[in-house]
Amino acid sequence: MCDFISIAVPKKATDAASKRRGRYYAFLPHDNPTLKTQLPADYSAWVLTKGGCSCELCVSIGSVPRKASATLDVVLRDDATEILQEIVAGLDRVFVYVHHYRGDISTEQLPVISRERRKIEAFGAQTPFPRDSLIELTRR
């Protein structure tokens, strides 16, 4: 099916997040219950798409784009990284999760293979990270 990039921000920042719009991009609320259980209670998840999915915003390393495997790392394209940097501006902590969905994105059981903490400033374009890993980006 398709990759989707989920970004979780503090609920106090959802007003700003909901206004995040760009030409050809959408930033929409994402209420998958298995993802929600992995996040702090005061965070809300959003999905960043271009068209109907996020396939054009990330690429699997070591594979043909759009060919997904939970064992492959992924990188965000430059435009997706710029959008992520705009979203995290002024925030101390956000979460990023990329999954290759095979069904309904609101109900599919999501595997969280690992959790990683990284500095927001060090997370740039072409920074690889494992698919199905919950990446906590923090300023601390």
C-alpha positions in Angstrom: 0.0 0.0 0.0 1.6 3.3 1.1 4.0 5.0 3.5 2.6 7.6 5.9 4.6 10.0 8.0 3.1 10.6 11.4 4.2 13.6 13.5 3.1 14.0 17.1 3.1 17.5 18.7 2.0 18.7 22.1 -1.8 19.2 22.2 -1.2 22.9 23.2 0.4 23.3 19.7 -2.4 21.7 17.7 -3.8 25.1 16.7 -0.6 26.0 14.9 -0.3 22.5 13.5 -3.8 22.5 12.2 -3.1 25.7 10.3 0.0 24.2 8.6 -0.9 24.1 5.0 1.3 24.2 2.0 0.7 23.9 -1.7 0.3 20.2 -2.5 0.7 19.1 1.1 -1.7 18.3 3.8 -1.2 18.0 7.6 -4.2 16.1 9.0 -5.2 14.7 12.4 -4.3 11.0 12.8 -6.1 9.0 15.5 -4.6 5.5 15.1 -5.1 3.9 18.6 -1.9 1.9 18.6 0.2 5.0 17.8 -1.6 7.0 20.5 -0.7 4.4 23.1 3.0 4.9 22.3 2.8 8.7 22.8 2.6 10.9 25.9 -1.1 11.6 26.8 -0.6 15.3 26.1 0.4 14.8 22.5 -1.7 14.5 19.3 -0.7 12.8 16.1 -0.9 14.2 12.6 -0.1 12.7 9.2 1.9 14.6 6.6 0.8 13.7 3.1 1.3 14.9 -0.5 -1.9 13.8 -2.2 -3.3 10.7 -0.5 -0.2 9.4 1.2 3.4 10.2 2.1 5.1 7.9 -0.5 6.5 10.9 -2.4 7.9 12.4 0.8 10.2 9.6 2.0 12.4 7.0 0.4 13.5 3.6 1.6 17.3 3.3 1.7 18.6 0.3 -0.2 15.3 -0.3 -2.1 13.3 1.1 -4.9 11.2 4.0 -3.6 7.8 2.8 -2.4 9.0 -0.8 -1.9 8.6 -1.1 1.9 10.0 -3.4 4.4 10.1 -2.9 8.2 13.8 -3.7 8.1 14.8 -0.8 5.9 15.8 2.7 7.0 14.0 5.6 5.4 14.9 9.2 4.8 12.6 12.2 4.4 12.9 14.2 1.2 14.1 17.8 1.6 10.6 19.3 1.4 9.3 16.9 4.1 12.2 17.8 6.3 11.6 21.5 5.8 8.0 21.1 6.7 9.0 19.1 9.8 11.4 21.8 10.8 8.7 24.5 10.5 6.3 22.4 12.6 8.9 21.9 15.4 10.0 25.5 15.5 9.4 26.7 19.1 8.7 23.2 20.4 10.9 21.3 22.8 9.8 17.8 21.7 8.0 16.1 18.9 7.7 12.5 17.6 8.1 11.1 14.1 6.9 7.7 12.9 6.9 6.2 9.4 4.9 3.1 8.6 4.0 1.3 5.4 0.3 0.7 5.8 -1.4 -2.3 4.3 -4.9 -1.3 5.3 -6.8 1.5 7.0 -4.4 4.0 8.6 -6.8 4.7 11.5 -7.2 1.1 12.6 -4.1 -0.9 11.5 -2.0 -2.4 14.3 1.3 -0.6 14.2 4.5 -2.2 15.2 6.9 0.0 17.1 10.2 -1.8 16.6 12.3 0.6 18.7 12.3 4.0 20.2 15.1 6.5 19.6 15.8 10.0 21.0 17.6 12.5 18.7 18.3 16.2 18.8 16.0 18.3 16.6 18.9 20.2 15.3 20.7 17.1 14.1 17.6 15.8 12.2 18.0 17.1 8.7 17.4 16.2 5.1 18.7 12.7 4.3 19.0 11.7 7.9 18.2 8.0 7.9 16.0 6.4 10.6 14.4 3.0 10.9 10.9 2.6 9.6 8.4 1.6 12.3 10.6 3.2 15.0 9.2 6.0 17.1 11.7 8.9 16.9 11.6 11.4 19.7 13.1 14.7 18.5 14.1 16.9 21.4 16.0 20.1 22.1 17.5 18.8 25.3 
